[in-house]
C-alpha cells in the first residue's frame, strides 16, 4: 500500500488521519527497518559466496513485507514456472516490486540505471541482483544483451515496459525497444539467430483495487501510486498509515515472438493483455482480447509461364 500527496481529494475520500494512522505507519516502518537490518547482512554474504539461497531470500523478504504493510494479494491465472521467462507488467508504484517479488520466487527485476544510486533502495535492488539498464536509444542493443545474458542462465526476469510509473488508473504505452530480448532465441547460432527456442513472454497485470474491503475509486488509487515528481519519504510515510490494500495480480497466457513475427506486434499484444487485465480488475467485468494472429506469410510468387 502506498500513499502520496493528498492533493484536493474530497473529504470522504481522504485516508485515515490521527493517532491510529501515525501509529500504524511508525509500527510498519519499524518492522520494515528491523527486517532489513536482520536480512541485509545475510543476503550480502549469500551474494558474495554465490549461494543459490540469494535467489529465494529476497522473495521471502517481499512476502514478509506484504504482511507488514497489509497488502492482500489476489492471484488470477498461473505464472509460468519454467526457467528463462520474461514477465511483462504494468508499473505504478514501488509496491509492485514487493507484490511481484513475493509471488514470483527467485525473479529478478529490470530497472533504470538511476535506481542504482537511490539511498537504501538502490542497495537493496543491487542485492536482489537487479538488471540495471540505460534506456537511452543508443544503448538499446546493450540493454537487450543484458537481459538475454540473464535469461540464458535460466533467470525469471520482470520487465516494466512502460519505462516509468503511472497513476494506477491506466496502462501507459509499452516501449517495444524494451522487449528486444524476446527477439533472441536461446541456444541459437549467434551469427544467424537460427535454431534454439524462443523466449517465453508472459504479460502480467497488477491492479490496486480495494482499501479495507472498499473500492478505491479513481481518487484514492493514485495515492498508492508513486509517479511523477512525488517525494519518496512523505509518500512512504502516508502509505504506511493506510489500512489493508487488495492487489489483483493476473497472469495472462504466455506467448513468444514466434506467434507474431515482430517485436512491435508482440509488444502491442502484451500491452492489450495487461491493459485488459487492469480494466477487468477495476470494473469487475472480464475484458476479452483477441488471440494472437499468426504472422503473415510472404506472398506467393506467380507461377512461371509455360513455354
C-alpha positions as CSV (number, residue, x, y, z in Angstrom):
1,X,0.0,0.0,0.0
2,X,1.2,3.5,-0.7
3,X,0.1,6.9,-0.3
4,X,1.3,10.1,-1.9
5,X,0.4,13.7,-1.6
6,X,-3.3,14.0,-0.9
7,X,-3.9,17.0,-3.1
8,X,-7.5,18.2,-3.2
9,X,-9.3,14.9,-2.5
10,X,-13.0,15.1,-1.3
11,X,-13.2,14.9,2.5
12,X,-14.8,11.5,2.4
13,X,-12.0,10.1,0.2
14,X,-9.1,11.2,2.4
15,X,-7.1,8.5,4.1
16,X,-7.4,7.9,7.8
17,X,-5.6,10.5,10.0
18,X,-4.8,11.0,13.6
19,X,-3.0,8.8,16.1
20,X,-4.1,5.5,14.6
21,X,-2.7,6.3,11.2
22,X,0.6,7.7,12.6
23,X,1.0,4.7,14.9
24,X,0.3,2.3,12.1
25,X,2.9,4.0,9.9
26,X,5.5,4.1,12.6
27,X,5.0,0.4,13.6
28,X,5.1,-0.8,10.0
29,X,8.2,1.2,9.1
30,X,9.9,0.0,12.3
31,X,9.2,-3.6,11.3
32,X,10.4,-2.9,7.8
33,X,13.7,-1.4,9.2
34,X,14.1,-4.4,11.5
35,X,13.7,-6.9,8.7
36,X,16.2,-5.0,6.6
37,X,18.8,-4.9,9.4
38,X,18.4,-8.6,10.0
39,X,18.3,-9.9,6.5
40,X,20.5,-7.5,4.6
41,X,23.8,-8.8,6.0
42,X,22.7,-12.4,5.3
43,X,21.8,-11.6,1.7
44,X,25.1,-9.8,1.3
45,X,27.0,-12.9,2.3
46,X,24.9,-15.1,0.1
47,X,25.6,-12.9,-2.9
48,X,29.3,-12.8,-2.1
49,X,29.6,-16.6,-2.0
50,X,27.3,-17.1,-4.9
51,X,24.8,-19.2,-2.9
52,X,21.5,-20.3,-4.6
53,X,19.8,-19.0,-1.5
54,X,20.5,-15.5,-2.6
55,X,17.7,-16.0,-5.2
56,X,14.9,-17.0,-2.8
57,X,15.7,-14.9,0.3
58,X,14.5,-11.7,-1.4
59,X,11.2,-13.4,-2.2
60,X,10.9,-14.4,1.5
61,X,11.5,-10.7,2.4
62,X,8.9,-9.4,0.0
63,X,6.3,-11.9,1.2
64,X,7.0,-10.7,4.8
65,X,6.6,-7.1,3.7
66,X,3.2,-7.7,2.1
67,X,2.1,-8.8,5.5
68,X,3.8,-6.0,7.3
69,X,2.2,-3.3,5.1
70,X,-1.2,-5.0,5.0
71,X,-1.2,-5.9,1.3
72,X,-3.6,-8.6,0.3
73,X,-2.6,-10.2,-3.0
74,X,-5.3,-11.9,-5.1
75,X,-3.8,-14.0,-7.9
76,X,-5.5,-14.8,-11.1
77,X,-4.1,-17.1,-13.7
78,X,-0.9,-19.2,-13.4
79,X,2.6,-17.9,-13.7
80,X,5.0,-19.8,-16.0
81,X,7.2,-22.0,-13.8
82,X,9.8,-22.9,-16.3
83,X,13.2,-21.1,-16.5
84,X,14.1,-18.3,-18.9
85,X,10.8,-16.4,-18.7
86,X,10.3,-12.7,-19.4
87,X,7.3,-11.3,-17.3
88,X,6.0,-8.1,-18.8
89,X,4.0,-6.0,-16.3
90,X,2.5,-2.5,-15.8
91,X,4.0,-0.4,-13.1
92,X,2.5,2.3,-10.9
93,X,4.5,2.1,-7.6
94,X,7.5,0.7,-5.8
95,X,5.0,-1.7,-4.1
96,X,4.9,-3.6,-7.4
97,X,8.3,-4.9,-6.5
98,X,7.1,-6.2,-3.2
99,X,4.0,-7.7,-4.7
100,X,5.6,-9.4,-7.7
101,X,8.8,-10.3,-5.8
102,X,6.7,-12.2,-3.3
103,X,4.7,-14.1,-5.9
104,X,7.5,-14.9,-8.3
105,X,10.1,-16.7,-6.2
106,X,13.6,-16.1,-7.4
107,X,12.7,-13.5,-10.0
108,X,15.0,-10.5,-10.9
109,X,13.8,-7.1,-11.9
110,X,14.9,-4.7,-14.7
111,X,15.3,-1.1,-13.5
112,X,16.7,2.1,-15.0
113,X,20.3,2.9,-14.1
114,X,19.4,5.8,-11.8
115,X,17.8,3.3,-9.3
116,X,21.2,2.0,-8.5
117,X,22.1,5.3,-6.7
118,X,18.9,5.6,-4.7
119,X,19.5,5.7,-0.9
120,X,18.9,2.3,0.7
121,X,16.5,1.1,-2.1
122,X,19.3,1.2,-4.6
123,X,21.4,-1.0,-2.4
124,X,18.5,-3.4,-1.8
125,X,18.0,-3.6,-5.6
126,X,21.6,-4.5,-6.1
127,X,21.4,-7.3,-3.5
128,X,18.4,-8.7,-5.4
129,X,20.6,-8.9,-8.5
130,X,18.5,-6.3,-10.3
131,X,19.4,-5.7,-14.0
132,X,20.2,-2.0,-14.4
133,X,19.8,-0.7,-17.9
134,X,20.4,2.7,-19.6
135,X,17.2,3.3,-21.5
136,X,18.7,5.8,-24.0
137,X,18.2,4.9,-27.6
138,X,21.8,4.4,-28.4
139,X,22.2,1.7,-25.7
140,X,19.2,-0.4,-26.9
141,X,21.5,-3.3,-28.0
142,X,23.4,-3.3,-24.8
143,X,20.3,-3.4,-22.6
144,X,18.9,-6.2,-24.7
145,X,22.1,-8.2,-24.3
146,X,22.0,-7.7,-20.5
147,X,18.6,-9.3,-20.4
148,X,19.5,-12.1,-22.8
149,X,22.5,-12.9,-20.7
150,X,20.4,-13.4,-17.6
151,X,17.6,-15.3,-19.5
152,X,20.2,-17.6,-21.0
153,X,21.2,-18.6,-17.4
154,X,17.6,-19.6,-16.6
155,X,16.6,-16.4,-14.8
156,X,13.0,-15.3,-14.5
157,X,13.1,-11.6,-15.4
158,X,10.4,-9.0,-14.6
159,X,10.2,-6.1,-17.1
160,X,8.2,-2.9,-16.8
161,X,8.0,-1.8,-20.5
162,X,6.1,1.5,-19.8
163,X,9.5,2.8,-18.9
164,X,8.1,4.8,-16.0
165,X,5.3,4.5,-13.4
166,X,1.7,5.7,-13.8
167,X,-1.2,6.8,-11.5
168,X,-2.6,3.2,-11.4
169,X,-5.8,4.1,-13.3
170,X,-4.5,3.3,-16.8
171,X,-1.6,1.5,-18.5
172,X,0.8,3.7,-20.4
173,X,2.0,2.6,-23.9
174,X,4.7,-0.1,-23.9
175,X,8.1,0.7,-25.4
176,X,8.9,-2.0,-27.9
177,X,12.6,-1.4,-27.6
178,X,12.5,-2.8,-24.1
179,X,11.2,-6.2,-25.4
180,X,14.2,-6.5,-27.7
181,X,15.4,-9.5,-25.7
182,X,12.4,-11.5,-26.9
183,X,13.8,-11.5,-30.4
184,X,16.8,-13.6,-29.4
185,X,16.5,-17.4,-29.5
186,X,18.1,-19.2,-26.6
187,X,20.7,-21.8,-27.8
188,X,20.6,-20.4,-31.4
189,X,23.5,-19.9,-33.7
190,X,24.9,-16.5,-32.6
191,X,25.7,-15.5,-36.1
192,X,22.2,-16.1,-37.6
193,X,19.9,-16.4,-34.6
194,X,18.6,-19.6,-36.1
195,X,17.6,-22.7,-34.2
196,X,17.2,-22.8,-30.5
197,X,13.9,-21.8,-28.8
198,X,12.0,-18.5,-28.4
199,X,11.9,-16.8,-25.0
200,X,8.6,-17.3,-23.2
201,X,6.9,-13.9,-22.6
202,X,4.1,-13.7,-20.0
203,X,2.0,-10.5,-19.7
204,X,1.1,-9.6,-16.1
205,X,-1.5,-7.1,-14.8
206,X,-1.0,-5.5,-11.4
207,X,-4.0,-3.5,-10.1
208,X,-4.7,-1.9,-6.7
209,X,-8.5,-2.3,-6.3
210,X,-9.6,-2.0,-2.7
211,X,-8.7,-0.4,0.6
212,X,-10.1,-2.1,3.7
213,X,-12.5,-4.0,1.5
214,X,-14.0,-1.0,-0.2
215,X,-13.3,0.0,-3.9
216,X,-10.6,2.7,-4.0
217,X,-12.0,4.6,-6.9
218,X,-10.0,7.0,-9.2
219,X,-9.3,9.4,-6.3
220,X,-7.7,7.0,-3.8
221,X,-5.9,4.7,-6.2
222,X,-3.3,7.3,-7.2
223,X,-2.3,7.6,-3.5
224,X,-0.9,4.1,-3.7
225,X,1.0,5.0,-6.9
226,X,4.4,6.7,-6.8
227,X,4.9,8.7,-10.0
228,X,5.9,12.0,-11.5
229,X,7.9,14.2,-9.1
230,X,6.5,12.7,-5.8
231,X,9.0,12.7,-3.0
232,X,9.6,9.2,-1.7
233,X,9.8,9.8,2.1
234,X,6.4,11.5,2.6
235,X,4.8,9.1,0.2
236,X,6.1,6.1,2.1
237,X,5.0,7.5,5.4
238,X,1.5,8.2,4.3
239,X,1.2,4.9,2.6
240,X,2.3,3.0,5.7
241,X,-0.6,4.6,7.6
242,X,-3.3,3.2,5.5
243,X,-5.4,0.1,6.1
244,X,-5.4,-3.2,4.1
245,X,-5.0,-2.9,0.4
246,X,-6.1,-5.5,-2.1
247,X,-3.9,-6.0,-5.2
248,X,-5.0,-8.2,-8.1
249,X,-2.2,-9.8,-10.0
250,X,-3.3,-11.5,-13.2
251,X,-1.1,-13.8,-15.2
252,X,-2.1,-13.9,-18.8
253,X,-1.4,-16.6,-21.3
254,X,2.3,-16.9,-22.2
255,X,3.4,-16.2,-25.7
256,X,6.5,-15.8,-27.8
257,X,7.6,-13.8,-30.7
258,X,7.0,-16.8,-33.0
259,X,3.3,-16.1,-32.8
260,X,3.7,-12.5,-34.0
261,X,6.7,-12.2,-36.3
262,X,7.9,-8.8,-35.0
263,X,8.8,-7.2,-31.7
264,X,6.3,-4.4,-32.2
265,X,3.4,-6.9,-32.7
266,X,4.4,-8.8,-29.6
267,X,4.6,-5.5,-27.7
268,X,1.2,-4.5,-28.8
269,X,-0.3,-7.8,-27.8
270,X,1.3,-7.6,-24.3
271,X,0.0,-4.1,-23.8
272,X,-3.5,-5.1,-24.8
273,X,-3.4,-8.1,-22.5
274,X,-2.1,-6.1,-19.5
275,X,-4.5,-3.2,-20.1
276,X,-7.5,-5.5,-20.4
277,X,-6.4,-7.2,-17.1
278,X,-6.3,-3.8,-15.3
279,X,-9.6,-2.8,-16.8
280,X,-11.2,-6.1,-15.7
281,X,-9.9,-5.8,-12.1
282,X,-11.1,-2.2,-11.9
283,X,-14.6,-2.8,-13.3
284,X,-15.2,-6.3,-12.0
285,X,-16.1,-7.4,-15.6
286,X,-13.9,-9.7,-17.7
287,X,-12.3,-8.0,-20.7
288,X,-11.5,-10.2,-23.6
289,X,-8.7,-9.7,-26.0
290,X,-8.2,-11.2,-29.4
291,X,-5.8,-14.2,-29.6
292,X,-2.5,-13.5,-31.4
293,X,-2.6,-13.9,-35.1
294,X,-0.1,-16.0,-36.9
295,X,2.5,-13.8,-38.7
296,X,1.5,-13.2,-42.3
297,X,3.2,-15.5,-44.8
298,X,5.0,-13.9,-47.7
299,X,3.0,-13.6,-50.9
300,X,3.5,-16.5,-53.2
301,X,5.4,-15.8,-56.4
302,X,3.5,-16.2,-59.7
303,X,3.9,-19.5,-61.4
304,X,6.3,-19.3,-64.3
305,X,4.7,-19.2,-67.7
306,X,4.7,-22.4,-69.7
307,X,6.7,-22.3,-72.9
